[in-house]
Amino acid sequence: MSVMVVGGAGYIGSVAVERLLAAGESVVVYDNFSTGNRGALSQEAALVEGNIHDTAKLIDAMQSHQVDTVMHFAAYIEVGESVKNPIKYFENNVMGAQSVLKAMHDAGVNQFIFSSTAAVYGMPDEVPITEDAAIGPINPYGLSKRMVEEMLEWHGKAYGLNHVILRYFNACGATQAHGEAHDPESHLIPNILFAASGKREKIMVFGDDYDTPDGTCVRDYIHVEDLADAHIKAMEYLRSGNESITVNLGNSIGNSVLEVIETVKAVTGKDFTVEHHDRRSGDADKLVASSEKAQRVLGWTPKKGDIRTIVEDAWHFMQSHPHGYED
Ligand SMILES: NC(=O)c1ccc[n+]([C@@H]2O[C@H](COP(=O)([O-])OP(=O)(O)OC[C@H]3O[C@@H](n4cnc5c(N)ncnc54)[C@H](O)[C@@H]3O)[C@@H](O)[C@H]2O)c1
């Protein structure tokens, strides 16, 4: 019996592989390295190099590795790009997921853990955000994830697919071996660390008149190791025969952009230019998860929620991998 990690050469998938191996699981990574890195692969995991659109290859890999659970991380993740090029996002994130689900159906695999996102909520009315908050994605990326969530409901009803939908907030941090190496990098913490290490000239803050204590946007930062561990809890939950569920994964702690900048300055001991600009459209004041359901139903508690720990781990990874992964 093994776990297939689709997108296991990417940021979050590679940490999930690391944690699954540490938990004694047998793992097969399925990835085409479109945004992932060969250097992020763990030696002890099997690799099938392929595209998620190749349903036959997926079926073959699931059968030959006796897969019982699929964790599906593979997707494109750039919100801004999804607005400019929605075809790319619907094709990879929706049609690609449908190919994985068809392969599971044909191979007789019926446990699925899906990387969804807080972006399905769009601009929520209330914070902390619970799983029954109104759904309203405001970009093709968020919609692509919502479409898969809806597909899963019907796969569950028609074929008995058991699934856990995990709606992540802002993944960040690193383990010693695995961290964030996106190209381009659009996430806040690595970009502030680039400014601290001189790889970026400055950091721009968009809006300082939001309804938050210091006026800058507040987001929920969740350590990638905590995220990976939630996948293992979700897998155990399904293996115990429990029903399909949707849960948020966040710290329930919000940190403002300025707080994150100050933490980076304190951790790195470096100063850098911070430029203030007008608000961007589509940014909510506060996006903070209620993770009460994940704690109650999955028995998951974030252990590395403190922003200083998150920044320290990301900084150590960046220092030990100054050019990202070598591959
Ligand atoms: N990073 C975040 O903060 C965040 C937040 C919410 C949700 N998510 C979701 O988590 C998942 C993983 O995010 P990430 O930051 O690790 O992304 P990533 O780009 O680092 O990893 C994605 C992996 O999937 C692979 N992949 C993509 N398309 C593929 C295809 N057609 N065939 C085979 N492999 C393919 C890539 O090569 C890469 O290894 C995504 O589904 C993303 O939407 C991420």
The ligand as a Tripos MOL2 file, in Angstrom:
@<TRIPOS>MOLECULE
LIG
   44    48     1     0     0
SMALL
NO_CHARGES

@<TRIPOS>ATOM
      1 N1          1.5340   27.9390   -1.7120 N.am      1 LIG1
      2 C1          0.4360   28.3510   -1.0800 C.2       1 LIG1
      3 O1          0.4630   29.2770   -0.2550 O.2       1 LIG1
      4 C2         -0.8900   27.6690   -1.3550 C.ar      1 LIG1
      5 C3         -2.0510   28.1830   -0.7330 C.ar      1 LIG1
      6 C4         -3.2720   27.5520   -0.9920 C.ar      1 LIG1
      7 C5         -3.3300   26.4410   -1.8100 C.ar      1 LIG1
      8 N2         -2.1880   25.9740   -2.4060 N.ar      1 LIG1
      9 C6         -2.2800   24.8030   -3.2850 C.3       1 LIG1
     10 O2         -1.3030   23.8570   -2.8840 O.3       1 LIG1
     11 C7         -0.8260   23.1320   -4.0180 C.3       1 LIG1
     12 C8          0.6840   23.1230   -4.0160 C.3       1 LIG1
     13 O3          1.1770   24.4640   -4.0370 O.3       1 LIG1
     14 P1          2.7360   24.7370   -4.1240 P.3       1 LIG1
     15 O4          2.9720   26.0980   -3.5760 O.co2     1 LIG1
     16 O5          3.4640   23.5750   -3.5600 O.co2     1 LIG1
     17 O6          2.9380   24.7680   -5.7140 O.3       1 LIG1
     18 P2          4.2110   24.3130   -6.5690 P.3       1 LIG1
     19 O7          4.0980   25.0200   -7.8830 O.co2     1 LIG1
     20 O8          5.4630   24.4930   -5.7880 O.co2     1 LIG1
     21 O9          3.9840   22.7470   -6.7700 O.3       1 LIG1
     22 C9          3.1010   22.2230   -7.7380 C.3       1 LIG1
     23 C10         3.7330   20.9180   -8.2420 C.3       1 LIG1
     24 O10         2.8270   20.3080   -9.1880 O.3       1 LIG1
     25 C11         3.5300   19.9520  -10.3620 C.3       1 LIG1
     26 N3          2.5990   20.0310  -11.5080 N.ar      1 LIG1
     27 C12         1.9050   21.1170  -11.9250 C.ar      1 LIG1
     28 N4          1.1960   20.8300  -13.0140 N.ar      1 LIG1
     29 C13         1.4390   19.5230  -13.3060 C.ar      1 LIG1
     30 C14         1.0070   18.6390  -14.3310 C.ar      1 LIG1
     31 N5          0.2010   19.0490  -15.3190 N.pl3     1 LIG1
     32 N6          1.4310   17.3540  -14.3000 N.ar      1 LIG1
     33 C15         2.2690   16.9140  -13.3120 C.ar      1 LIG1
     34 N7          2.7320   17.7120  -12.3220 N.ar      1 LIG1
     35 C16         2.3260   19.0030  -12.3320 C.ar      1 LIG1
     36 C17         4.6670   20.9550  -10.4680 C.3       1 LIG1
     37 O11         5.7430   20.5140  -11.2710 O.3       1 LIG1
     38 C18         5.0420   21.1290   -8.9840 C.3       1 LIG1
     39 O12         6.0010   20.1700   -8.6020 O.3       1 LIG1
     40 C19        -1.4560   23.7810   -5.2400 C.3       1 LIG1
     41 O13        -2.5540   22.9940   -5.6500 O.3       1 LIG1
     42 C20        -1.9280   25.1160   -4.7330 C.3       1 LIG1
     43 O14        -3.0640   25.5870   -5.4300 O.3       1 LIG1
     44 C21        -0.9750   26.5700   -2.2020 C.ar      1 LIG1
@<TRIPOS>BOND
     1     1     2 1
     2     2     3 2
     3     2     4 1
     4     4     5 ar
     5     4    44 ar
     6     5     6 ar
     7     6     7 ar
     8     7     8 ar
     9     8     9 1
    10     8    44 ar
    11     9    10 1
    12     9    42 1
    13    10    11 1
    14    11    12 1
    15    11    40 1
    16    12    13 1
    17    13    14 1
    18    14    15 2
    19    14    16 1
    20    14    17 1
    21    17    18 1
    22    18    19 2
    23    18    20 1
    24    18    21 1
    25    21    22 1
    26    22    23 1
    27    23    24 1
    28    23    38 1
    29    24    25 1
    30    25    26 1
    31    25    36 1
    32    26    27 ar
    33    26    35 ar
    34    27    28 ar
    35    28    29 ar
    36    29    30 ar
    37    29    35 ar
    38    30    31 1
    39    30    32 ar
    40    32    33 ar
    41    33    34 ar
    42    34    35 ar
    43    36    37 1
    44    36    38 1
    45    38    39 1
    46    40    41 1
    47    40    42 1
    48    42    43 1
@<TRIPOS>SUBSTRUCTURE
     1 LIG1         1 GROUP 0 **** ****
